[in-house]
Amino acid sequence: MYFERADKGEQIIVQRGKDKAYALTPVEEEDMYFNSEMVERIKESLKQVESGKTKKISTSKEINDLLGL
């Protein structure tokens, strides 16, 4: 019953004890980390590693430089 209501867009909150609550929402394809787009990106990254197109980063400064910090 609660899943059906969530499927129709209703917000379902489940209370657990005094101070914990959870929201029940449908998970869509774009919500999942390993969707088809992400799998393709991982495959492309593996090809780059195999062909040596990588950059080794081993210091905090190199990490900060990469992240633009």
Contacts in CASP RR format, 6 or more apart in sequence:
PFRMAT RR
TARGET T0000
AUTHOR 0000-0000-0000
METHOD contacts of the structure
MODEL  1
MYFERADKGEQIIVQRGKDKAYALTPVEEEDMYFNSEMVERIKESLKQVE
SGKTKKISTSKEINDLLGL
2 12 0 8 1.000
2 14 0 8 1.000
2 24 0 8 1.000
3 24 0 8 1.000
5 12 0 8 1.000
6 12 0 8 1.000
6 24 0 8 1.000
6 25 0 8 1.000
6 26 0 8 1.000
7 26 0 8 1.000
9 26 0 8 1.000
11 23 0 8 1.000
11 25 0 8 1.000
12 23 0 8 1.000
12 24 0 8 1.000
12 25 0 8 1.000
13 21 0 8 1.000
13 22 0 8 1.000
13 23 0 8 1.000
13 24 0 8 1.000
14 21 0 8 1.000
14 22 0 8 1.000
14 23 0 8 1.000
14 24 0 8 1.000
15 21 0 8 1.000
16 22 0 8 1.000
29 35 0 8 1.000
29 36 0 8 1.000
48 54 0 8 1.000
55 66 0 8 1.000
57 63 0 8 1.000
57 66 0 8 1.000
END
